[in-house]
């Protein structure tokens, strides 16, 4: 039984994408070539690894085992490549990061730009996800580093402090309901219409979960994908919003909006760096973790 590097990369790409077509795009192969490779791998192991469905694929139980071993093998090869890169200028490494919304927009760009400038042979792939999905993905080896806003529970991950994420309410200056207030409980804010974040974004999922704990539902007039657009609609009286304070203060300088401190304890969140096993990561990934952790220690 023999599997090449491209075989393993192809299977992981298809499994993570949930689609032969999207997996083929990730590894820059034709759909026919990917289908042939998957079929050859299934013939080699003697059992189906994927279940083909009308709208994608499902990884079988045997496929999950194959996927776990493929990730371990690819991780070991990446570590070897990364450790050897110091001897060859042409070799490059890639670090995959999953981050919550606020860190991705507000906190990470500066530290990542400095790291990339100092490490020209390293590339970074970064994707926004809710914290609970990030924790599961790091535990499964889908990504190298996670930036999360809630501690992992029931999962053996290593974490380091990175930043503090304070959420605040953003309301129109002209809205008399909030004219005399400097702070507000989320239960009272829910009475208003909301200008929400993009569906599925980590901050939106977080706020919806807080509303559920109060047995309430947020009333969205509209949901948008960036903080500036949200603040602009709040300024125009469409509704209220909840944003990271650092972003909201920046927009307050050019827009007629007011910021209210949210009194709920969850409004102040500790942003954490999480990894599965620091010692098993490639040296470039460990350097990035240490770089981010140093910044967290300096600001903590």
LINLIN-V413746 format. One record per helix or strand of 2 or more residues. SS is the DSSP state (hx for helix, st for strand). FROM is the first residue (numbers start at 0). LEN is the number of residues. If there is no record, write none. Layout:
# LINLIN-V413746
SS:FROM:LEN ; SS:FROM:LEN
This chain:
# LINLIN-V413746
hx:4:13 ; hx:19:7 ; hx:30:15 ; st:49:4 ; st:55:4 ; hx:60:27 ; st:92:7 ; hx:100:18 ; st:121:7 ; hx:130:10 ; st:144:4 ; st:157:15 ; hx:175:3 ; st:182:2 ; hx:185:4 ; st:193:4 ; hx:201:12 ; st:219:5 ; hx:226:9 ; st:239:5 ; hx:244:8 ; st:256:6 ; hx:264:3 ; st:267:8 ; hx:277:3 ; hx:282:17
